[in-house]
């Protein structure tokens, strides 16, 4: 296993020593829960390997907000942790992932002592704000077939594969619609020659 110094190149040695002393490195299996909605955040996750998905939920519907990749953290859990408020989102590992859990009780001290941590989260705020605006625009102005196709393209890009193993129920949950609707739209995309539905997944053509 690589050291934190190798994972977090560019951070000050003194800060990495603090992370080694107080942080917790933990493995999460695919689909493992990392953060619950309504939970008071005790640790803010920073992804070392793998990928994490962050969702919001309204009534019985879920909506995928953004992905957290290697070297990134969750601004929503950071905000909840700093303010000692309950989380408004939930997060799961999209695949087997290795995370560094940052204790909230140390964050106030670290953001004062290490400007690089502030810079990391300011940059993430910019990225997530742009992602959320893009999500809102798609919800308001894009047809579902466009949203679904863009979602499949983005998922294939994240997994670096043109064949993705994903079920209609999961796509429906992440796009905030019904499984039956996804099934109909998938048939349309297949007829248009954009995708091919396989027994083990979906191929992007």
Secondary structure as UniProt FT lines:
FT   HELIX           4..7
FT   TURN            8..10
FT   HELIX           13..22
FT   STRAND          24..28
FT   TURN            30..31
FT   STRAND          33..35
FT   TURN            37..38
FT   STRAND          43..49
FT   STRAND          52..58
FT   TURN            59..60
FT   STRAND          61..68
FT   TURN            70..71
FT   HELIX           75..83
FT   STRAND          90..93
FT   STRAND          97..103
FT   HELIX           104..113
FT   HELIX           115..141
FT   HELIX           144..159
FT   STRAND          163..164
FT   HELIX           168..175
FT   HELIX           179..191
FT   TURN            192..193
FT   STRAND          195..198
FT   TURN            199..200
FT   STRAND          201..204
//
